Amino acid sequence: MPDGDSYNAGTGYRAKVMEGFPIVPYEDVIYVEQAMEEKSAGGILLVGESKKVPAGIAVAVGPGRWFYAPFDATGHEGAAKFVPTQTEPGDYVVFGKYQSGGEPLIINGKRYLQCREGDLSGRSIDGKPVDVRTDPNA
């Protein structure tokens, strides 16, 4: 198996990892390089009524996940379906404040977030960063 590659047996799907990232994720796990807080030219953290929504660049994406039900609606045993991930490395993604992936990680000195694809709210259509903020009037 080549570096940066994780094969999900029986599906033909593989994990996709940006060059230089040291971890190959399993299932639908995604590593996101977190966008940094807004700072002025002098390094002062900018704050306001609206807060920037957590976002970043997907750097590693697992192949997908098996969903398994011990019994389906007809009573047959073992209904399973493989669902491949839709996110690609390099996609600019937006994620929720409370994701199931646990704590943010520091890998080789950079900040990343480990989450599942279902924790992502969406991705930029053209892959470029988008300024997404909460509405202070909501």
Summary of the structure (lengths in Angstrom):
residues: 138
radius of gyration: 17.8
end to end distance: 50.0
largest distance: 65.1
contacts: 336
relative contact order: 0.25
helix: 2%
strand: 40%
